[in-house]
Amino acid sequence: MAKENLPSVHFYDQDFVEVYDRTWVWIQDSWKPGTRGSGFEGSYLTYEDQDTFHQYYSLVSTFFLVYSNQTYPAHEMLDFFYTKQESDGAIRGEYALDDGTLVQREDNPEGVHPPLFAYAEFNLFNKVGNKKRLKEVSEVIQRHFEWLETTFKQENGLYAVPRAATMMFNALDDRVYYALSFNVQQAVNALYLSYIGDILNDKEMSFQYKRQYFTLKTRINTKMWDQESGFYYDLDKDEQQVKIKHIGAYWVLLAEIPNEDRVQRLIEHLQDQKSFGTDNPFPTIAVSEPHFSEQGDGYRGSVIPFFTYMVMKGLEKCKQFDFARECSIRHLYFLLDTLHPDGKEIGDIYEAYLPMKEGAPTSSEVSNFPRKHFIPMAAISAVAMMIENVLGFEINLPKKTVDWIMPTLEEMGIEKLSLKRNLITILSNKNARGWEIRLESEKLYYFTIEILDEKKHKTLPIPSGKCSMLIDKL
């Protein structure tokens, strides 16, 4: 794979650019073809000591692989799981790497994982634009949704799954029966299935899942919100709140569950150093919790890149672009410091980081944690967060739009990013005439520039070829 097949980024801190470039090299080294024996003939992203195809890590990986200009097709890793769907709609979490057989675990006998297929496919559609695929996979995801309902939905309308199914590990208390994060993820699942119904012009599908979404949203708001502390909590079997603040609560921002007042209170927790506002945003449980550990102790204080990314997406929904960017930059500095530690140590990237100083966390409870050189997590920060939050690009291929939200004017941008069969370049720089945006494209698309500090907002059609615009003239 030649480097020129991938988009390149520009940023004033060259270390950020270097870790972005190196991450694609690591992905290239970790990209393997499937085998007939495993029942998987596509290609996939491997990681050290991998022995299963893991649904959750495959879903996580799609959010950065969409920026590979289809050099590394993100959809193939999901298609493997779709081919494994059972007659009742079940898609299990893990299958053996060597022969593709089901892997069952005592702590999660049904093999249920966070239900994020609809969210991942919606993101794939926006970045790749394959409507035919969206129609085909929507049927699979709907059957999976029905299986989740039949198997895990209780009479009170909430879902009860094993704690292992949440991927929150030892962050959750033993009393947890109705896991907040899983219930909100199922709300996300319903919300994005309704969006997919809108895209497919399937009004019945859209209405069905909007109704499912609002029903679950109401139950979460009614039963899981605590007004006094301004936070959402898990429930025990008797529907009593388990008052432990953990990062899984922030799926509610992405799911558009809280009202404006609740959103503000949740954001205050993210900014509070005694809650989630650590130097490296955001730990798995709040600093104020008795079980919080500065050494991470598995999921009792570690910073997990995908959870941080999820919070960023929620903050974007709340128009908190400046805060999201600031947190992304802080997080990436911790990744860089761990990759290039002082002294004679040799650094690396990890699946988790410490909340208050550089380095990898420890754990006496979560086995094989944190995994070294764990690309599915680290690349979320180095690629997806870099493009979407640090640089500020939002891409919608079906609409042929690129939005660039810049908190302040800086020399940065992206080159040779694919909008299907259209490579685009967008760069900002300062010259004798002032701040200028240089653009290059092979086909027409629509570009929106929003500079928060300057209070400038403009949408323009960008023709094929090269052109530029002066910020002062907007």
C-alpha positions in Angstrom: 0.0 0.0 0.0 1.5 3.3 -1.1 1.1 6.2 1.3 -0.3 8.4 -1.5 -3.5 6.2 -1.5 -4.4 7.6 2.0 -5.4 11.1 3.0 -2.7 13.2 4.6 -3.2 15.7 7.3 -1.6 19.1 8.1 -1.4 20.5 11.6 0.9 23.0 13.4 2.1 20.2 15.8 4.1 17.9 13.6 4.0 15.2 16.3 0.2 14.8 15.7 0.9 14.4 11.9 3.6 11.8 12.5 1.5 9.6 14.8 -1.4 9.8 12.3 1.0 8.7 9.5 2.5 5.9 11.7 -0.9 4.6 12.6 -1.7 3.9 8.9 1.6 2.0 8.7 0.6 0.0 11.8 -2.8 -0.7 10.2 -1.0 -1.9 7.0 1.2 -4.2 9.0 -1.9 -5.6 10.9 -4.2 -6.0 7.9 -4.6 -9.7 7.0 -6.7 -11.7 4.5 -9.3 -14.1 5.9 -9.2 -17.8 5.2 -11.7 -20.3 3.9 -11.2 -22.4 7.0 -12.4 -19.5 9.2 -15.4 -18.9 7.0 -14.2 -15.4 6.5 -12.7 -14.6 3.1 -12.6 -10.9 3.4 -9.8 -8.9 5.0 -9.6 -7.7 8.5 -7.5 -5.7 11.1 -5.6 -8.0 13.5 -4.1 -7.2 16.9 -1.5 -8.9 19.1 -2.6 -12.3 20.6 -5.9 -12.2 18.7 -7.7 -15.5 18.8 -11.3 -14.5 17.9 -13.2 -12.3 15.5 -14.6 -9.8 18.1 -17.8 -8.0 17.2 -17.1 -5.0 19.4 -13.6 -4.3 18.2 -14.7 -4.8 14.6 -17.4 -2.1 15.1 -14.9 0.2 16.8 -12.5 -0.2 13.9 -15.0 1.0 11.2 -14.9 4.5 12.6 -11.3 5.1 11.5 -11.1 2.7 8.6 -13.7 4.8 6.7 -10.9 7.4 6.2 -8.6 4.9 4.4 -10.1 5.9 0.9 -11.3 2.3 0.9 -7.8 1.0 0.9 -8.9 -1.0 4.0 -12.6 -1.7 3.5 -14.3 -1.3 6.8 -17.5 -3.1 5.8 -15.8 -6.5 5.4 -15.3 -6.9 9.1 -19.0 -6.3 9.7 -20.1 -8.6 6.9 -18.4 -11.5 8.6 -20.8 -11.1 11.6 -23.8 -10.7 9.3 -23.0 -14.0 7.6 -23.1 -15.6 11.1 -26.7 -14.4 11.8 -28.9 -17.2 13.2 -32.5 -17.9 12.2 -33.8 -16.0 15.2 -31.7 -12.9 14.4 -28.9 -13.5 16.9 -25.4 -12.3 16.0 -22.9 -13.5 18.6 -20.0 -11.5 19.9 -17.0 -13.8 19.2 -16.0 -16.5 16.7 -12.8 -18.5 16.6 -10.1 -17.0 14.4 -9.0 -20.3 13.0 -12.2 -22.0 12.1 -15.0 -19.5 12.6 -16.8 -21.5 15.3 -18.8 -19.8 18.0 -16.9 -18.9 21.2 -19.1 -19.0 24.3 -18.1 -17.4 27.6 -19.5 -18.1 31.0 -19.9 -14.5 31.9 -21.8 -13.8 28.7 -23.5 -17.0 27.6 -25.6 -15.5 24.8 -22.6 -13.6 23.4 -24.4 -10.3 23.2 -22.2 -7.2 22.6 -23.0 -3.4 22.5 -25.7 -3.0 19.7 -23.9 -0.5 17.5 -24.5 -2.0 14.0 -27.0 0.7 12.9 -24.8 3.5 14.1 -21.7 2.1 12.4 -23.6 1.5 9.1 -25.0 5.0 9.1 -21.5 6.3 9.5 -20.2 4.1 6.7 -23.0 5.3 4.4 -22.1 8.9 5.0 -18.4 8.3 4.3 -18.7 5.7 1.5 -22.2 6.3 0.1 -23.4 2.8 -0.8 -27.2 3.0 -0.6 -27.7 -0.6 -2.0 -25.6 -1.9 0.8 -27.5 0.1 3.4 -30.8 -1.5 2.2 -29.3 -5.0 2.4 -27.8 -4.7 5.8 -30.8 -2.9 7.3 -32.7 -6.1 7.1 -30.0 -7.9 9.1 -29.8 -5.2 11.7 -33.6 -5.2 12.2 -33.6 -8.9 12.8 -30.8 -8.5 15.3 -32.8 -5.7 17.0 -35.8 -8.1 17.3 -33.5 -10.8 18.8 -32.3 -8.3 21.4 -35.9 -7.4 22.3 -37.0 -11.0 22.5 -34.1 -12.2 24.5 -33.2 -9.3 26.9 -36.1 -6.8 27.1 -37.9 -7.1 30.4 -41.5 -6.3 31.3 -40.5 -2.8 32.4 -39.3 -2.0 28.9 -35.6 -2.0 29.9 -32.9 -4.4 28.8 -31.1 -6.7 31.2 -27.8 -8.1 29.9 -24.7 -9.6 31.6 -22.2 -7.0 32.8 -19.7 -8.5 30.4 -21.9 -7.5 27.5 -21.3 -3.8 28.2 -17.5 -3.9 27.7 -17.3 -1.8 30.9 -15.7 -4.7 32.8 -14.9 -3.9 36.4 -16.3 -0.4 36.2 -19.8 -1.8 36.9 -20.9 -2.7 40.4 -22.1 -6.3 41.1 -25.6 -4.9 41.8 -26.1 -3.7 38.2 -28.9 -5.5 36.5 -30.2 -2.9 34.0 -27.0 -1.5 32.6 -27.4 2.2 31.6 -24.9 2.0 28.7 -26.5 -1.0 27.0 -30.0 0.5 27.3 -28.8 3.8 25.8 -26.9 2.0 23.0 -30.1 0.2 22.1 -31.8 3.6 22.0 -28.9 4.7 19.6 -29.6 1.5 17.6 -33.3 2.4 17.3 -32.6 6.1 16.5 -30.1 5.2 13.7 -32.4 2.5 12.3 -35.0 5.2 12.0 -32.5 7.5 10.2 -31.7 4.6 7.8 -35.5 4.2 7.2 -35.5 7.9 6.2 -32.6 7.4 3.8 -34.3 4.4 2.2 -37.6 6.3 2.1 -39.2 3.5 4.1 -41.7 5.4 6.2 -43.0 2.4 8.1 -39.4 1.4 9.2 -38.7 5.0 10.2 -41.9 5.3 12.2 -41.4 1.9 13.9 -37.9 2.6 15.2 -38.7 6.2 16.1 -41.5 4.9 18.3 -39.1 2.3 19.8 -36.5 5.0 20.4 -38.9 7.4 22.2 -40.3 4.6 24.4 -36.8 3.7 25.5 -35.8 7.3 25.9 -38.8 8.0 28.2 -37.9 5.0 30.4 -34.2 6.0 30.7 -35.1 9.6 31.6 -37.7 8.4 34.1 -35.9 5.7 35.9 -32.1 6.4 35.4 -31.8 10.1 35.9 -31.0 11.5 39.4 -31.9 15.2 39.7 -29.8 15.8 42.9 -26.5 14.7 41.4 -27.3 15.6 37.8 -26.4 12.2 36.4 -27.7 9.0 34.9 -27.1 5.7 36.7 -27.4 1.9 36.2 -30.3 0.1 38.0 -30.3 -2.9 40.2 -32.9 -5.7 39.9 -35.4 -3.8 42.0 -34.9 -0.7 39.7 -33.0 1.2 42.4 -30.2 3.4 41.1 -26.7 2.2 41.6 -25.0 5.5 42.4 -21.7 5.1 40.6 -20.8 7.6 37.9 -19.2 6.0 34.9 -18.4 7.1 31.4 -21.0 4.8 29.9 -23.6 7.4 30.9 -22.4 9.7 28.1 -24.0 7.6 25.4 -27.1 9.6 26.3 -25.6 12.7 24.6 -25.2 10.8 21.3 -28.7 9.3 21.7 -30.2 12.8 22.3 -31.8 11.6 25.5 -31.4 14.5 28.0 -33.0 17.9 27.7 -30.9 21.1 27.7 -30.8 21.5 31.4 -29.6 17.9 31.9 -27.1 18.3 29.0 -25.5 21.2 30.8 -25.2 19.3 34.1 -23.6 16.4 32.3 -21.1 18.7 30.6 -20.3 20.2 34.0 -19.2 16.8 35.2 -16.9 16.5 32.2 -15.3 19.8 33.1 -15.0 19.1 36.8 -11.6 17.8 37.9 -13.3 15.9 40.8 -15.6 14.1 38.3 -14.4 13.3 34.7 -12.3 16.4 34.0 -8.9 14.8 34.4 -5.9 16.0 32.5 -6.4 13.1 30.0 -10.1 13.1 29.3 -12.2 11.1 30.3 -11.7 8.3 32.9 -14.1 5.3 33.0 -15.4 6.2 36.4 -15.5 9.6 38.1 -12.6 10.8 40.3 -15.0 11.2 43.2 -15.9 7.6 43.3 -14.4 5.5 46.1 -13.1 2.9 43.7 -11.4 5.4 41.3 -7.7 4.6 40.8 -5.1 7.0 39.4 -3.4 3.8 38.2 -6.5 2.9 36.2 -7.1 -0.5 37.8 -8.7 -1.8 34.7 -11.9 0.2 34.1 -11.8 2.0 37.4 -10.1 5.1 36.2 -8.4 4.2 32.9 -9.0 6.4 29.8 -10.4 4.2 26.9 -10.0 5.9 23.5 -13.4 4.7 22.1 -15.2 6.0 25.2 -13.5 9.4 24.8 -14.4 9.4 21.1 -18.0 8.6 22.0 -18.1 11.6 24.3 -16.7 13.7 21.5 -19.6 12.6 19.2 -22.1 13.5 22.0 -20.5 16.9 22.5 -20.8 17.6 18.8 -24.5 16.8 19.0 -24.7 19.5 21.7 -22.7 22.0 19.5 -19.8 21.9 22.0 -17.2 21.9 19.2 -14.6 24.0 21.0 -14.7 21.9 24.2 -14.6 18.7 22.1 -11.5 19.9 20.3 -9.7 20.9 23.4 -10.3 17.5 25.0 -9.2 15.7 21.8 -5.9 17.6 21.7 -5.3 16.9 25.4 -6.0 13.2 24.9 -3.7 13.0 21.9 -0.8 14.5 23.9 -1.1 11.7 26.4 -1.0 9.2 23.6 2.1 10.9 22.2 3.8 11.1 25.6 3.2 7.3 26.1 4.5 6.6 22.6 7.6 8.7 23.2 8.4 8.4 27.0 11.4 10.2 28.6 14.4 8.1 29.5 15.5 4.8 28.1 12.0 3.2 27.9 10.6 2.2 24.6 7.1 3.5 24.1 4.0 2.1 22.3 0.3 2.7 21.8 -2.2 0.9 24.1 -5.9 0.1 24.4 -6.0 2.4 27.5 -4.2 5.2 29.2 -3.7 6.8 32.6 -6.0 9.7 33.5 -3.5 12.0 35.2 -0.1 11.3 33.8 1.4 9.7 30.7 1.7 5.9 30.5 -0.4 2.8 30.4 -2.7 1.8 33.3 -2.6 -1.4 35.4 -5.1 -4.0 36.5 -5.3 -6.9 38.9 -8.9 -7.7 37.8 -9.1 -7.4 34.0 -7.0 -10.0 32.3 -4.4 -9.1 29.6 -5.0 -5.3 30.2 -4.0 -3.0 28.7 -3.0 -4.6 25.5 0.1 -3.2 23.9 -0.1 -2.0 20.3 -3.8 -2.4 20.3 -4.8 -0.7 17.0 -8.6 -0.9 17.3 -8.5 1.5 20.2 -5.5 3.7 19.6 -6.4 4.4 15.9 -9.7 5.9 17.0 -7.6 8.7 18.6 -4.8 9.0 16.1 -7.1 8.9 12.9 -10.8 9.5 13.6 -10.4 12.0 16.4 -7.6 13.8 14.5 -9.7 14.3 11.4 -13.1 15.0 13.0 -12.2 16.9 16.2 -8.7 18.3 16.0 -9.0 19.4 12.4 -12.8 19.6 12.6 -14.0 18.0 9.4 -17.5 16.4 8.9 -18.1 14.6 5.7 -21.4 13.5 4.1 -20.7 11.8 0.8 -24.4 11.2 -0.3 -25.0 14.9 0.1 -21.6 15.8 -1.4 -20.9 18.1 1.5 -17.8 18.8 3.6 -18.2 20.9 6.8 -15.1 22.4 8.4 -15.7 23.7 11.9 -12.6 25.6 13.1 -12.6 27.0 16.6 -9.9 29.5 15.5 -7.8 30.1 12.4 -4.7 27.9 12.2 -2.6 26.4 9.5 -4.0 23.0 9.0 -6.1 20.8 6.7 -6.4 17.6 4.8 -5.1 16.4 1.4 -6.5 13.7 -1.0 -9.5 12.7 1.0 -11.8 10.5 -1.0 -15.4 11.5 -1.6 -16.2 8.3 -3.4 -14.4 8.8 -6.7 -13.6 12.5 -5.9 -10.3 13.3 -4.2 -10.4 16.6 -2.4 -7.8 18.9 -0.7 -8.7 21.6 1.9 -5.9 23.6 3.5 -5.8 26.9 5.4 -2.7 29.1 5.5 -1.7 32.7 6.1 0.0 34.7 3.4 0.4 38.4 2.5 -3.3 38.7 1.7 -4.4 37.3 5.0 -5.9 33.9 5.9 -6.7 31.8 2.9 -8.5 28.5 2.3 -7.0 26.6 -0.7 -9.2 23.9 -2.2 -8.7 21.3 -4.9 -11.3 18.8 -6.2 -12.0 16.6 -9.2 -15.7 17.1 -9.0 -18.3 19.6 -7.7 -19.1 19.4 -4.0 -20.5 21.8 -1.3 -18.2 23.2 1.3 -19.2 24.9 4.6 -16.7 26.8 6.6 -17.5 27.8 10.1 -14.9 29.7 12.2 -16.2 29.9 15.7 -13.9 32.7 17.0 -14.5 34.9 13.9 -18.3 34.2 13.9 -18.0 33.4 10.2 -20.2 30.8 8.5 -20.5 30.3 4.7 -21.5 27.5 2.4 -20.1 27.5 -1.2 -20.2 25.2 -4.2 -16.6 24.1 -4.9 -16.0 23.4 -8.6 -13.6 20.9 -10.1 -10.0 22.1 -10.2 -8.2 24.5 -7.9 -9.6 27.5 -6.2 -9.1 29.6 -3.0 -11.0 31.9 -0.7 -9.9 34.7 1.5 -11.4 34.5 5.0 -11.6 38.3 5.3 -13.9 38.3 2.3 -16.4 35.8 3.7 
